[in-house]
Amino acid sequence: MEHGPNNLAFYICGCLLLLIGLVKLPAAISRKHDMLLRAAVLLLVVGSAVFFFAAPDSIARINNWSGIPNFAAPLAYTAITAFSGASLLLIINWRPAPPERTRQASRLCIAMYSGVILAIHALFWLGNAPVEQLTLFDGYYASTPYIREMILLYLLAQGTATLVTSILCWRWSREVTGSLRVGLLILVPAYLLHVTYAVIKLVAIVAIWTGRDWNFLIDQVAPVAAAPSALLVVGGFALPLAGPRLTQSILALRQLRDLEPLWRELQAVPTPNAVRTGLPWWSSPAVRLTARMTAIFDALLSVAPYYDAAARTQAYQDAIGIGEPPPGAEATADAVMIVSAVRRQQAAAASPVEASDAALWRTRDLVPLSTALASPIVDRFRHMSGAAESRSK
């Protein structure tokens, strides 16, 4: 009776890896000299092939289509060996090292694992495996000449490559920080699971050689041990690639939140010469932040002729008087001047004057300005200005 994991689990993991690989494929094609990106895409595609070939239904179909019992076995072993070699190759090219050293290590890795793949197919054709096995091929043919050597070769090649990859990831993680370090720390257990998979199968094979029936390790325990590795490998490689962009998006969202008070203050300011285009819903936070800053600068330029230097000077003195540090008092004074200018423009209570240097705002000034709108000095100015308007009416 055949046991083993559900086909759906294999296909879901395979589709996930293939989808991510296809998303990155156009960039890998256009960036011809980016060997790291190409290696990552290759790894994802080969990883997806591992799961597709390893599914029991796939094994049965391949055997049926080829007309050769167990023809799927060397194909699955090829995919697993290629994945292991590609993982090691990716880390070799990813980790900073002298170019010549990287090239030599890459050539050695490619040569060794290409040789292993050729040997797997040669040993399969030299051996004899007439009885189809969907999930217990390793155990059933553990003592068959040539087939035995083929099984041992792919397990040792896989275990060695993934163990070295895990060690390299661990060593490199101690030298870096941020999302790269987190990604490497995720890859360490991801590849150790592959090592565990190979060790479990080797233990089962040795047990069979000594007369014990430990086939359950092959078709039940080993696949379960390796199953989480797909998601971990995807996360480990995706996080360093997506980490900077994710950080940028988080910072942009934070700035959008911080600029909200200033945007609300200036939202009603007319900017007839400014060009406004609606942003699609899928626009990134960085794009939305740029649009928001542009709108704020346009509004500040519109109210600049209405700035009141006297109001700014008085607000600065008041802010210093309540204990605000000079930089904070400067921002508070500027905020009062902007609030005053907006009201003067709306009421047309004063004739425009030439814009002063105070109108030359910089990007880094906007968040302090927005924050300063919550100052009690600004609230006091709003109250006094509103009372003055009521008396004038």
N, C-alpha and C positions, 0 to 999 in steps of 0.2 A: 504493500500500500504506500502511495506517495503522499508525503506531507509537504509543508512549506508555506511560505507567506502568500498572502493574497495578491493576485495579479494587479489589482487596482493600485496598491501601494507602489509597486514598481513603476507603473505608467504615470502616476501623479508626479513622482519624483523626477522621472525622465522628462516629462513635459515641462516641468518647472525649470529645470536646467537648460533645456533646449530653448525655451522662450527667452530667458535672460541672454543666452548666447546669440540668438537672432536679433535681439534689440541692440546688442553691441556690435553686430556684424558690419553694418554700414560704416561705422567709425573705424573699424579695423581695416576695411578695404581702402578707405580714403587716406588713412594715416599709414602709409606703406612702411615707414621707418620706425613705427612704434611697435617694437617686438614684444614689449610687455603686454600691450593690449591684444595683440594677435595670439600670444600664448594663453591669455585669459579666455578668449573666445574659443580657442581650440580645446582648452580644458573643459569648458562648459559643454561643448558639443560632444566631446568624447565621454564626459560623465553621463550625459543623457543616453548615449548609446549603451553604456554599461547597464543601466536600468532596463532599457528596452530589450536588450539581448538576454538579460537574466530572468525576465518574467517567464514563468512556466508555459504560458500560452504561446509566447513568442518562440520558445525553444521547440515546442511541438510543431508549430507552423514551419519553422525553418527546416527542421528535420524532414517534414512531409514534402515541402517544396523541393528540397535538394534530392530526396530519395536516398539519402545516406543516413543511417542511424547515428544519432549524436553529432551530426555535423555542426550543430549550434554550439557545441562545447568549445572548440578552438576559437570560434568567433567571439563568444563571451569572454574567454580568457584573454583574447587579443585586446578587447575593449578595456578590460580591467587593467591589463599590463600597460596599455597606452595611457590610460587615465593616471596611473601611478607615476609613469615616466613624465607625463605632461605636468603633473603637480610639482615634481622635483624641478623640472625645467623652468617652470614659471617662477618658483622661488629663487632659483639661481639667477634669473634675469631681473627679478624684482629687487633683490637685495643689493644695495650699493657695493660695488667692488671694482677693481681696475678692469677696463674693457677687455684686455687680452685674457685675463684670468676668467672672466665671465664667458668669453667665447670658447676657451679650452674646456671649461666645465660643461658648457652646453653641448659641444661636439661629443664629448665623452658620454654624456647622458643619452643623447640621441642614438649614438652608435650602440651602446649597451642594450638599450631597450628595443631598438630595431632588431638586434641580434636575438634577443629573447623571443620576440614575436615570430621571427622566422623559425626559430627552434621549436616553438609550440606547434606550428603547423607541420613541420617535418616529423616531429615525434608522433603526432596524431596519425599521419598517413603510414608511418612505420608500424604503429600498433594495430590492435584489433579490438574494436568496441562495437559488437554487433547488436547488443541488447540496448534499446533506447531507455535512457534515464533522464527524467525531467528535472528532478531536484536532488537526486542522490548519486550523480555521476562520480563525484570525487570518492565517495565511499565504495561504490560498487566496483570501480576499476582501480582501487588503491594498490592492488598487487599485480596488475596486468603490466607486462613488460612494455616499455616505451610510453604507454598511457600513464603509468605511474610516474615516470620521469617528467612527463609533460605537466602533470598536476603539481608535482613538487616544484618545478621550475617557475610556474606562474605564481604560486603562493609565496615562494622565497623572493621573487622579483618584486611582487606587490608589497610584501611586508618590509623589505629593505628600503624601497623608495619612500613609502609612507612614513617609516620610522625616521629616516634622514630628513624628510620634509618637516616632520613635527619638531625635530631637534633644531633645525635651522630657524623655524618660526619662533620657537621659544627663545633662542639666543638673540635673534633680531629684536624681539619684543622688549628686551631689556635695554635696548639702545635707542628706542623711539618713544614718542608720546602720542596722545590724541587718538583719533579714530584708527590710525594705522596700528597702534599698539593693541587696541581692543580687537581689531580684525585678526591680528596675528594670534592673540590669545584664544580666539574662537577656533582658529585653524589647528591649534595644537591638539585639543581633544578630538577634533574632526578627523584628523589623520591617525590619531592613536586608535580610534574605532576601527579603521581599516587594518591596523596592525593586529588588533584584537581578533578581527574576522579571520585573518590569515593564521594566527596562532591557534584559534579554536579548531579550524579545519586540520591543521597539522597534528594537533593532539588527537583528533578523531582518527586520522589516518594511521598514526603510530599505534593507537589502540587496536585498530583492525589488524595491523601486522602481528600483534601479540595475541590475537584470538578473541578480542572483546568486540562487542557490537555497540559502538558509540555513534551510530549514524544520526541519532537525534541531534548531535552537536552540529552536523553539517546542514541539515535541512530545516532545523528549528531554531537553534541557538545562534549560529553564526549570522544568518540574515537579520535577525532581530538586533544583534549587537551593532551591525553596520548601518541599519536603516536611518538613524538620526544623522548620519554623517553628511547626507546630501544637503539638508537644510543648513547644517553648520558650515559646510564648504561654501555654499552660496552666500550665507551671511558674512563669513570671514573675508571673502574676496569683495563682496559688494560694499561692505561698510567703509573701507578705506577709499573706494572710488566715489561713494555717495557722501561720505562724511563731510568733506569741505563744502559741498553744495548744501547739505542739510544744515550745517553750521551757519552758512550764509543766509539761508532762509529763516532760521530762527532769529538771527540778528536783525534781519529785515522786518520780521513780524514785531520784534521788540521795539524797533525804531518807529514803525507805523503806530504802535500803541502810544509811544511817548510823544509823537507829533500830533496826536488827536486833538488836544486842547488848542494848539496853535492853528490847526486846520479849521476847527469849528469857529475860532475867532475871525478868521480871514475868509471863510467860505462865501460870505455875502458880498465880498469886495468885487466890484466889476473889473474884469480884465479883458476889454474888447479886442485888444491886439493879440491876445494869446490864442493859440490853436489847441482845441480840446478834441481828443478822440476817445471814444469809449474803449475800455479794456475788456477783452473776453474773459469769461469766468475762469478759464484755466491759466490765466496769467500768473507768473511766479510772484512770490512776495517781493523779490528784488525789483521786478518790473513795476509793481504797484508802488513801491517805495520811491522809485525814480519819478514816477508820474506825480505822486503826492508832493515831493520836494519841488518839482517844477512848478506845480500849481501854487505852492506857498511862495516861492520866489517871485512869480508873476504878481501875486497879490501884494507882496511887500513893495515891489517896484511901483505898483499902482498907487499905494498910499504914501509913498516916500515924500511927495511934495507937501504933505500935510503934517509932517513931523514937527513936534513942538519941543525945541531944545530946553525951554524953561521947565516944562513938565518933567522932562527926563532928569534935569539937574535936581529938582526938588525931590523926585522919587529916589534918586541915588542917595541923597542926604538922609531921607527918611529910612531907607533900608539899612544904611550904616548905623543909624540911630537905634534900630531894634536889634542890632548885633549880627546882621548878615555879613559874611566875609566879603572883601572887595569884589572878587569875581562874581559871586552871587548877587551882590548889589548892582553890579553892572548889568547883569541879565535882567534883574527886576526893573531897573530903570529903563532898559530898552523895551521890556514888555509893556510898561506904562505908556511909553512914547508910541508904541504901535497901537495899543487900545485907544489912545487919544486920537491918533491919526485916522483910525477907522471911523470914529464918531464924528470927527471934523469933516471927513470926506462925505459921510452920509448926510450930515446936517448942512453941508456947504456953509459952515459958520465962519470959515476963514478962506482967504485966497491962497491958492497953491504957491509955494515958494520953491526955490531951487533945492533939489535933493542934496543933502550933505553927505559926508563920508559915512555917517551912521547908517546910510541906506545900503552900503556895500556889505551885505551879509554873506557869510561863508556857510558851507554845509555844516560844519561842526558847531555853528552858532545856533542852529535851529532847535535841537533838543533842549539845551539850557533855556532858550527863550520860551519854549512850550512849557517846561517845568516851572519857570518863573511866574507863569500866569496864575499859579495857585498861591502866590505870595500874598500875605495880608495887606501889603502895600498896594498891590493891584486891586484887591477887593475894596480897600479904602478909597482909592481913586475912582473906581466905578461908582461907589456910593455917593461920593462928593460930587462927581460929575452929573449923576442922575438927579441929585437934589438941586444943583444949579440949573439944570434944564427945566425942572419943575417950576422953580421960582421965576425963570424968564418967561414961562408961559403964563 
